């Protein structure tokens, strides 16, 4: 799909912003804690495995990760965060999906509604855009990866697809349930990806003009700065010129 490279651009831009704000560890700890409620073993809990891998990639200390898991399993006391999802439309009609962890729903929805209004968007009802996204494992390799070795490893392990990226890299697509087995199959052959995560992937993309693309990027970035927001997803296809100016 043509939108794959632009999706990667959006994710890269947002991760860079996240790191600058120093918010990354807080988000990762919350994600690990909540994911661990479904089981504290990363090998049998795909969501936890993804969260732990992200934490290690961000150089989070092992003891910090272990404490977060214990808070999730109830071995240590922790904050009672609720998972809440909000949906809406941004400039140009592109869909926006926001996953939050909060201890105050009223505060969270008020802040999100304000951001949508500020950047010509609309907060929608539950289910208004969620059907456009699916819970998907995405494993990325930079240019130069051994495509044949990657293909042999992941297809046997249950991957759905391998996509050639415009920058020469590879992107492996899996179901959320198959994600751990695919990652383990790659590791067993010494194939280390640039990134591996379970994310919400859009089934279609909405191309935006430069004007709408710039406003959309500001909308996404502003949502991403809110304390209760964990992840922001969109099917917006933003012109490359916007990223060059960012």
Beta strands, then each sheet from edge to edge (+ up, - down):
strand 1: 82-89
strand 2: 95-102
strand 3: 122-123
strand 4: 133-141
strand 5: 161-164
strand 6: 170-175
strand 7: 195-202
strand 8: 206-207
strand 9: 229-234
strand 10: 236-237
sheet 1: 3+ 1- 2+ 9-
sheet 2: 5+ 6- 4+ 7-
sheet 3: 8+ 10+
end
